[in-house]
Amino acid sequence: MSNILFENSTVDGGQGRIAGVGDPCSEIVKAIYGDDVSPPIQNVIIEVLTSSGALVRLVIPNSNTGTASVYLDDKEI
């Protein structure tokens, strides 16, 4: 089960929940890529380089039981 909340916000102030804490991480991967990808996706990786130069990496496994991991400058936090 996931440990991540995946939402969107709209220009009119609305908000939509795509997947939340407790939902399988695979639901987030499916929301981004669909379910007809070959070969199957193993992870979704999102990286952000902060204005201070730190690298933040979020790894979301395509798994019904795995949890997302967060790394700061290549160290898991």
Secondary structure as a PSIPRED ss2 file (coil, helix, strand):
# PSIPRED VFORMAT (PSIPRED V4.0)

   1 M C   1.000  0.000  0.000
   2 S C   1.000  0.000  0.000
   3 N C   1.000  0.000  0.000
   4 I C   1.000  0.000  0.000
   5 L C   1.000  0.000  0.000
   6 F E   0.000  0.000  1.000
   7 E E   0.000  0.000  1.000
   8 N E   0.000  0.000  1.000
   9 S E   0.000  0.000  1.000
  10 T C   1.000  0.000  0.000
  11 V C   1.000  0.000  0.000
  12 D C   1.000  0.000  0.000
  13 G C   1.000  0.000  0.000
  14 G C   1.000  0.000  0.000
  15 Q E   0.000  0.000  1.000
  16 G E   0.000  0.000  1.000
  17 R E   0.000  0.000  1.000
  18 I E   0.000  0.000  1.000
  19 A E   0.000  0.000  1.000
  20 G C   1.000  0.000  0.000
  21 V C   1.000  0.000  0.000
  22 G C   1.000  0.000  0.000
  23 D C   1.000  0.000  0.000
  24 P C   1.000  0.000  0.000
  25 C H   0.000  1.000  0.000
  26 S H   0.000  1.000  0.000
  27 E H   0.000  1.000  0.000
  28 I H   0.000  1.000  0.000
  29 V H   0.000  1.000  0.000
  30 K H   0.000  1.000  0.000
  31 A H   0.000  1.000  0.000
  32 I H   0.000  1.000  0.000
  33 Y H   0.000  1.000  0.000
  34 G C   1.000  0.000  0.000
  35 D C   1.000  0.000  0.000
  36 D C   1.000  0.000  0.000
  37 V C   1.000  0.000  0.000
  38 S C   1.000  0.000  0.000
  39 P C   1.000  0.000  0.000
  40 P C   1.000  0.000  0.000
  41 I C   1.000  0.000  0.000
  42 Q C   1.000  0.000  0.000
  43 N E   0.000  0.000  1.000
  44 V E   0.000  0.000  1.000
  45 I E   0.000  0.000  1.000
  46 I E   0.000  0.000  1.000
  47 E E   0.000  0.000  1.000
  48 V E   0.000  0.000  1.000
  49 L E   0.000  0.000  1.000
  50 T C   1.000  0.000  0.000
  51 S C   1.000  0.000  0.000
  52 S C   1.000  0.000  0.000
  53 G C   1.000  0.000  0.000
  54 A C   1.000  0.000  0.000
  55 L E   0.000  0.000  1.000
  56 V E   0.000  0.000  1.000
  57 R E   0.000  0.000  1.000
  58 L E   0.000  0.000  1.000
  59 V E   0.000  0.000  1.000
  60 I E   0.000  0.000  1.000
  61 P E   0.000  0.000  1.000
  62 N C   1.000  0.000  0.000
  63 S C   1.000  0.000  0.000
  64 N C   1.000  0.000  0.000
  65 T C   1.000  0.000  0.000
  66 G C   1.000  0.000  0.000
  67 T C   1.000  0.000  0.000
  68 A C   1.000  0.000  0.000
  69 S E   0.000  0.000  1.000
  70 V E   0.000  0.000  1.000
  71 Y E   0.000  0.000  1.000
  72 L E   0.000  0.000  1.000
  73 D C   1.000  0.000  0.000
  74 D C   1.000  0.000  0.000
  75 K E   0.000  0.000  1.000
  76 E E   0.000  0.000  1.000
  77 I C   1.000  0.000  0.000
